[in-house]
Amino acid sequence: MDQQSAYAALAREDRVHTSLYTDPAIFDAEMDRIFANTWVWVAHASELPTPNSYKMSHVGLQPVVVTRDKESQLHVLLNRCRHRAASVCEQKRGRAQMFVCRYHGWSYDMTGRLRAVPYAAGYGTELNKEDYPLVSLRVETYAGLVFATMRDDIQPLAEYLGPARAWIDLFMKQGAGFGIKVAGEHRFRFPGNWKIQLENTTDAYHFPIVHRSFLTSLDEETEGQFDVLGQGGWIEDLGNGHSVMVMIPDLVDLEANLDAPIPERFQDLAAELAKTHAPQEVRRIVRAVGGTGFNINLFPNVACSMAFFRVLRPIAVNETEIAHMALGMAGGPEAANQARLRLHEHFQGPMGFGSPDDAEGWERVQRGAAAGDDLWILLNRGLAQGSNTGDVSAETGMRAAYRMWRRMMAQ
């Protein structure tokens, strides 16, 4: 059996082999066959608010810098000087006219062009600066989401996202007409494989078990809203490894049903907003504050999850970094944005209920994966309902991701 066939055999329709979590050789192949061969999320446009702004990011294991040049065009550049390979950027984000390599002083502008070389006469006529820009990746955006790819011959981003675009459009309605901005983030690592977290985004089956402490912290009305297994939700395979999990169907379209009663927990916010906004605008903002009723999983590394972005970064076969990005309304009312931050802190913040509980579950999966030499991870829940859709507790989204995994690893 050739290597491509061997990889494909490890991901069946109803199960995947445990070695997908534990084998360093498989991890290395994933970085080459998946992360270097598809569209990978690197930023949100709001993180680059002005010309000459930048942020550090990664495409798989490869460090990159996302920049907005003086003409406001976006670029994604490998964070590696073309001289002796030193990184040219060490600040997580900021503004700059140039990136200057602190080893030998080669300087690059925000487009990646090499602009200056100290003591250039030492090269004689052997150095043409035009030949040594920072390596630039292909970059495209959709609804403010910035993606990059190592491949020039890949399909357009819009085509890759396919039906997921309609769900992204719905997700962005939580901007309440003001647009979406990243309002802050926190990062943490867990000792487990990146695919464990990828699976979690469309796993509602665990919610009432793992997040019981969160549910008991809510008022009765909100606790009822988060009865995610009892509201008729569903999961869809959106193609190319993407999927959507609808947990609260009433919150799929935040601009619908604006005449519904304002929940008790938002009454004080509504009263504050009413001082400066028309009644219908108050309802639109308040309805958007709590976020959407669904999670979108965009293969391989980002989720638009109810009211935040969750970004995964593979570090090693048994280590993954997670970034939880709180979202606000760009130019929206301060009171509404403060309310969104408090909700984020309650569940996904570093001292919230959700993040520690999820991370503990992911770590236990990695520990358990060390037991047994030839065992499989089951993905068969809801399979009898159909391969592309299922109820909200089905493992449809996981099967969608592993279909794409199998396809890419078999290339």
C-alpha positions as CSV (number, residue, x, y, z in Angstrom):
1,M,0.0,0.0,0.0
2,D,1.4,3.4,-1.0
3,Q,1.6,6.2,1.6
4,Q,-1.4,8.1,0.2
5,S,-3.6,5.0,0.5
6,A,-2.3,4.2,3.9
7,Y,-3.3,7.7,5.2
8,A,-6.8,7.4,3.5
9,A,-7.3,4.1,5.3
10,L,-7.0,5.8,8.7
11,A,-10.1,7.9,8.2
12,R,-13.2,5.9,7.5
13,E,-16.7,7.3,7.2
14,D,-17.7,6.3,10.7
15,R,-14.4,6.3,12.6
16,V,-10.7,7.5,12.5
17,H,-7.7,5.7,13.8
18,T,-6.2,6.9,17.1
19,S,-2.8,7.4,15.4
20,L,-4.2,10.6,13.9
21,Y,-3.8,12.1,17.3
22,T,-0.5,10.5,18.2
23,D,1.8,9.8,15.2
24,P,4.4,12.6,14.6
25,A,4.8,11.4,11.0
26,I,1.1,12.0,10.3
27,F,1.4,15.4,11.9
28,D,4.3,16.3,9.7
29,A,2.4,15.1,6.6
30,E,-0.6,17.2,7.6
31,M,1.5,20.4,7.7
32,D,2.7,19.6,4.2
33,R,-0.5,18.2,2.6
34,I,-3.2,20.2,4.4
35,F,-1.8,23.5,5.8
36,A,0.5,24.2,2.9
37,N,-2.1,23.2,0.3
38,T,-5.3,25.1,1.2
39,W,-6.7,28.4,2.4
40,V,-5.7,29.1,6.1
41,W,-7.2,31.9,8.2
42,V,-4.6,34.4,9.3
43,A,-6.4,37.5,10.5
44,H,-9.6,39.6,10.7
45,A,-9.4,42.9,8.7
46,S,-10.2,44.9,11.9
47,E,-6.9,43.8,13.3
48,L,-5.2,45.8,10.6
49,P,-7.1,49.1,11.0
50,T,-4.8,51.6,9.3
51,P,-2.2,51.7,6.5
52,N,1.2,50.3,7.7
53,S,-0.4,48.2,10.4
54,Y,0.5,44.5,10.8
55,K,0.0,41.4,13.0
56,M,2.0,38.2,13.3
57,S,0.2,35.0,12.4
58,H,1.0,31.4,11.2
59,V,0.1,29.1,8.3
60,G,0.6,25.7,9.9
61,L,4.0,25.8,11.5
62,Q,5.3,28.7,9.3
63,P,5.4,32.2,10.9
64,V,3.9,35.0,8.7
65,V,3.3,38.7,9.0
66,V,-0.1,40.0,7.8
67,T,0.3,43.7,6.7
68,R,-1.7,46.5,5.3
69,D,0.5,48.7,3.1
70,K,0.3,52.4,2.7
71,E,-2.3,51.9,-0.1
72,S,-4.4,49.8,2.3
73,Q,-3.7,46.5,0.4
74,L,-3.3,43.4,2.4
75,H,-0.2,41.1,2.2
76,V,0.8,37.9,4.0
77,L,4.6,37.6,4.1
78,L,6.8,34.8,5.5
79,N,8.5,36.1,8.6
80,R,12.0,35.3,7.4
81,C,14.8,37.6,6.2
82,R,16.0,36.6,2.7
83,H,19.6,37.0,3.9
84,R,20.2,34.6,6.8
85,A,16.7,33.5,7.7
86,A,16.3,35.6,10.9
87,S,12.7,36.7,11.7
88,V,12.0,40.3,10.7
89,C,9.1,40.9,13.0
90,E,8.8,40.1,16.7
91,Q,6.0,42.3,17.9
92,K,2.5,40.6,17.9
93,R,0.9,43.6,16.2
94,G,1.6,47.3,15.6
95,R,2.4,49.9,12.9
96,A,5.6,50.4,11.1
97,Q,7.1,51.9,7.9
98,M,9.7,49.1,7.6
99,F,10.6,45.7,9.0
100,V,14.3,45.7,9.8
101,C,16.1,42.5,10.4
102,R,17.9,42.9,13.7
103,Y,20.7,40.5,12.6
104,H,22.2,42.3,9.6
105,G,19.9,45.2,9.0
106,W,18.2,44.2,5.8
107,S,15.0,46.4,5.6
108,Y,11.6,45.6,3.9
109,D,8.5,47.7,3.4
110,M,5.0,46.6,4.2
111,T,4.6,45.0,0.7
112,G,7.7,42.8,1.4
113,R,10.0,44.7,-1.0
114,L,13.6,44.8,0.0
115,R,14.4,48.5,0.4
116,A,17.9,48.7,2.0
117,V,21.0,46.6,2.6
118,P,23.8,47.9,4.9
119,Y,27.2,48.1,3.3
120,A,25.8,46.9,0.0
121,A,29.1,47.6,-1.8
122,G,30.4,44.4,-0.2
123,Y,28.3,42.5,-2.7
124,G,29.7,44.3,-5.7
125,T,27.2,43.7,-8.6
126,E,26.0,40.3,-7.2
127,L,23.0,41.6,-5.3
128,N,19.9,42.9,-7.0
129,K,17.4,44.0,-4.3
130,E,14.5,43.2,-6.7
131,D,15.4,39.5,-6.4
132,Y,15.1,39.3,-2.6
133,P,11.7,40.4,-1.4
134,L,10.0,38.7,1.6
135,V,8.2,35.7,0.3
136,S,4.6,36.7,-0.3
137,L,1.6,34.3,0.0
138,R,-1.6,34.6,-2.0
139,V,-4.2,36.4,0.1
140,E,-8.0,36.8,-0.3
141,T,-10.7,37.9,2.0
142,Y,-14.4,37.2,2.6
143,A,-16.6,39.3,5.0
144,G,-13.5,40.6,6.7
145,L,-11.9,37.2,7.2
146,V,-8.4,37.1,5.8
147,F,-7.0,33.9,4.4
148,A,-3.7,33.0,2.9
149,T,-2.3,30.1,1.0
150,M,1.1,28.8,-0.1
151,R,-0.3,27.8,-3.5
152,D,-0.8,30.1,-6.4
153,D,-2.8,27.6,-8.4
154,I,-5.5,27.0,-5.8
155,Q,-9.2,27.7,-6.3
156,P,-10.5,31.1,-5.3
157,L,-11.4,31.6,-1.7
158,A,-15.1,32.2,-2.4
159,E,-15.3,28.9,-4.2
160,Y,-13.5,27.1,-1.4
161,L,-15.9,28.5,1.2
162,G,-18.9,27.6,-1.0
163,P,-22.2,27.3,1.0
164,A,-20.4,28.4,4.2
165,R,-20.5,32.0,2.8
166,A,-24.2,32.3,3.5
167,W,-23.6,31.3,7.1
168,I,-20.7,33.7,7.4
169,D,-23.0,36.5,6.2
170,L,-25.5,35.5,8.9
171,F,-22.8,35.4,11.6
172,M,-21.7,39.0,10.7
173,K,-25.2,40.3,11.4
174,Q,-24.1,40.4,15.1
175,G,-22.5,43.7,14.1
176,A,-26.0,45.1,14.1
177,G,-25.2,47.3,11.1
178,F,-22.0,48.7,12.6
179,G,-19.7,45.9,11.3
180,I,-17.6,43.5,13.3
181,K,-14.3,44.2,15.1
182,V,-11.9,42.0,17.1
183,A,-12.2,43.5,20.6
184,G,-9.4,41.5,22.2
185,E,-8.2,37.9,22.5
186,H,-6.6,35.4,24.9
187,R,-4.4,32.5,23.9
188,F,-3.7,29.2,25.6
189,R,-2.2,25.9,24.8
190,F,-3.4,22.4,25.6
191,P,-1.4,19.2,25.4
192,G,-3.4,17.6,22.6
193,N,-3.7,17.2,18.8
194,W,-5.2,20.0,16.7
195,K,-8.0,17.8,15.4
196,I,-9.4,17.2,18.9
197,Q,-10.3,20.9,19.0
198,L,-11.5,20.9,15.4
199,E,-14.0,18.3,16.3
200,N,-15.2,20.2,19.4
201,T,-16.7,23.1,17.5
202,T,-19.5,21.1,16.1
203,D,-20.0,18.8,19.0
204,A,-23.2,19.7,20.9
205,Y,-23.4,16.2,22.4
206,H,-20.9,17.2,25.1
207,F,-22.5,20.6,26.0
208,P,-24.9,19.7,28.8
209,I,-22.3,17.4,30.3
210,V,-19.0,19.3,30.1
211,H,-20.7,22.7,30.6
212,R,-23.0,21.9,33.4
213,S,-21.4,24.4,35.7
214,F,-21.9,27.1,33.0
215,L,-25.6,26.2,32.7
216,T,-26.1,26.4,36.5
217,S,-24.6,29.9,36.5
218,L,-27.4,31.3,34.3
219,D,-30.8,32.7,35.0
220,E,-33.7,30.4,34.3
221,E,-34.6,32.1,31.0
222,T,-31.1,32.0,29.6
223,E,-30.6,28.4,30.8
224,G,-33.6,27.4,28.8
225,Q,-32.2,29.1,25.8
226,F,-29.0,27.1,26.1
227,D,-30.9,23.8,26.1
228,V,-29.0,23.1,22.9
229,L,-30.1,19.5,22.6
230,G,-33.8,20.3,23.0
231,Q,-34.5,23.1,20.5
232,G,-34.6,21.3,17.2
233,G,-31.1,22.2,16.0
234,W,-29.1,20.5,13.3
235,I,-25.7,20.1,11.7
236,E,-24.9,20.4,8.0
237,D,-21.8,19.4,6.0
238,L,-21.1,22.5,3.9
239,G,-18.4,20.9,1.7
240,N,-14.6,21.1,1.7
241,G,-14.5,20.2,5.4
242,H,-16.7,23.1,6.5
243,S,-19.8,22.6,8.6
244,V,-22.4,24.4,10.6
245,M,-24.0,23.4,13.9
246,V,-27.3,25.2,14.7
247,M,-28.0,25.1,18.5
248,I,-30.6,27.9,18.9
249,P,-32.7,28.1,15.7
250,D,-34.4,31.3,16.8
251,L,-31.0,33.1,16.6
252,V,-30.0,32.0,13.1
253,D,-31.0,35.4,11.6
254,L,-30.4,38.2,14.1
255,E,-32.4,40.6,12.0
256,A,-35.5,38.5,12.1
257,N,-38.2,38.6,14.8
258,L,-37.0,42.0,16.1
259,D,-40.4,42.5,17.8
260,A,-39.9,39.6,20.2
261,P,-39.7,40.5,23.9
262,I,-36.3,41.7,25.1
263,P,-34.9,39.1,27.5
264,E,-34.8,40.1,31.1
265,R,-31.0,40.0,31.3
266,F,-30.8,42.7,28.6
267,Q,-33.5,45.0,30.0
268,D,-31.0,47.4,31.6
269,L,-28.9,47.6,28.4
270,A,-32.0,48.3,26.4
271,A,-32.9,51.1,28.7
272,E,-29.4,52.6,28.4
273,L,-29.5,52.4,24.6
274,A,-33.0,53.9,24.4
275,K,-31.5,57.3,25.6
276,T,-29.7,57.7,22.2
277,H,-31.2,55.2,19.8
278,A,-34.6,54.7,18.2
279,P,-36.7,51.7,19.5
280,Q,-36.2,49.5,16.5
281,E,-32.5,50.2,16.5
282,V,-32.3,49.3,20.2
283,R,-34.0,46.0,19.5
284,R,-31.6,45.3,16.7
285,I,-28.5,46.0,18.8
286,V,-29.8,44.1,21.9
287,R,-30.6,41.0,19.8
288,A,-27.1,41.1,18.3
289,V,-25.3,41.5,21.6
290,G,-25.8,37.8,22.6
291,G,-24.5,36.5,19.3
292,T,-25.8,34.0,16.9
293,G,-27.3,30.6,17.6
294,F,-24.8,28.6,15.6
295,N,-21.1,27.6,15.1
296,I,-19.4,27.5,11.7
297,N,-16.3,25.3,11.4
298,L,-14.0,26.5,8.5
299,F,-11.5,23.8,7.7
300,P,-8.7,23.6,8.8
301,N,-8.2,26.3,11.5
302,V,-11.0,28.7,12.3
303,A,-14.5,28.7,13.8
304,C,-17.1,31.5,13.8
305,S,-18.6,30.4,17.1
306,M,-21.7,32.1,18.3
307,A,-20.1,35.4,19.3
308,F,-16.4,34.9,18.9
309,F,-13.7,33.6,16.6
310,R,-11.8,30.5,17.7
311,V,-8.5,29.9,15.9
312,L,-6.4,26.8,16.3
313,R,-2.6,26.6,15.6
314,P,-0.9,23.3,15.5
315,I,2.4,23.3,17.5
316,A,3.2,19.6,17.6
317,V,1.4,16.3,17.3
318,N,0.4,16.6,21.0
319,E,0.3,20.4,21.4
320,T,-2.1,23.0,20.1
321,E,-2.5,26.8,20.6
322,I,-6.0,28.2,20.8
323,A,-6.9,31.9,20.4
324,H,-10.4,33.1,21.5
325,M,-11.2,36.4,19.9
326,A,-13.9,38.5,21.5
327,L,-16.0,40.4,18.9
328,G,-17.5,43.9,19.1
329,M,-19.5,46.2,17.0
330,A,-17.2,48.5,15.0
331,G,-18.3,52.0,15.9
332,G,-21.2,50.6,17.9
333,P,-22.5,51.8,21.3
334,E,-20.0,51.4,24.1
335,A,-22.7,49.9,26.4
336,A,-23.4,47.2,23.8
337,N,-19.7,46.3,23.4
338,Q,-19.2,46.2,27.1
339,A,-22.1,43.8,27.4
340,R,-20.6,41.6,24.7
341,L,-17.3,41.5,26.5
342,R,-18.9,40.5,29.8
343,L,-20.7,37.7,28.0
344,H,-17.4,36.6,26.4
345,E,-15.7,36.6,29.8
346,H,-18.5,34.5,31.3
347,F,-18.0,31.6,29.0
348,Q,-14.9,31.9,26.8
349,G,-12.7,34.2,28.8
350,P,-9.6,32.9,30.6
351,M,-11.5,32.9,33.9
352,G,-14.8,31.8,32.3
353,F,-16.7,28.6,32.5
354,G,-16.3,27.3,29.0
355,S,-12.6,27.4,28.1
356,P,-11.3,25.5,31.2
357,D,-13.9,22.8,30.9
358,D,-13.3,22.3,27.1
359,A,-9.5,22.3,27.6
360,E,-9.8,19.6,30.3
361,G,-11.8,17.4,27.9
362,W,-9.4,17.8,25.1
363,E,-6.4,17.0,27.3
364,R,-8.2,13.8,28.5
365,V,-8.8,12.7,24.9
366,Q,-5.0,13.0,24.2
367,R,-4.2,11.1,27.4
368,G,-6.7,8.4,26.6
369,A,-5.3,8.1,23.0
370,A,-2.1,6.7,24.5
371,A,-4.1,3.6,25.7
372,G,-4.3,0.7,23.2
373,D,-2.2,0.1,20.1
374,D,-4.9,-0.3,17.5
375,L,-8.1,1.4,18.5
376,W,-10.5,3.7,16.6
377,I,-12.2,7.0,17.4
378,L,-16.0,6.7,16.7
379,L,-17.7,9.3,14.5
380,N,-20.9,7.3,13.9
381,R,-23.4,9.3,16.0
382,G,-26.3,10.3,13.7
383,L,-24.9,8.5,10.7
384,A,-28.3,6.7,10.1
385,Q,-29.9,10.2,9.6
386,G,-27.8,10.8,6.5
387,S,-24.2,11.6,5.6
388,N,-24.6,15.4,5.1
389,T,-27.1,16.4,7.7
390,G,-28.1,15.3,11.2
391,D,-29.7,16.5,14.4
392,V,-27.7,18.8,16.6
393,S,-26.1,15.9,18.6
394,A,-24.9,14.1,15.5
395,E,-21.2,13.9,14.5
396,T,-21.9,15.2,11.0
397,G,-19.5,18.1,11.3
398,M,-16.6,15.8,12.4
399,R,-17.3,13.4,9.5
400,A,-17.3,16.5,7.1
401,A,-13.8,17.5,8.4
402,Y,-12.4,14.0,8.1
403,R,-13.7,13.6,4.6
404,M,-11.6,16.7,3.7
405,W,-8.7,15.4,5.7
406,R,-8.8,12.1,3.8
407,R,-9.0,13.8,0.5
408,M,-6.1,16.1,1.1
409,M,-3.9,13.5,2.8
410,A,-4.4,11.1,-0.2
411,Q,-3.1,13.6,-2.7
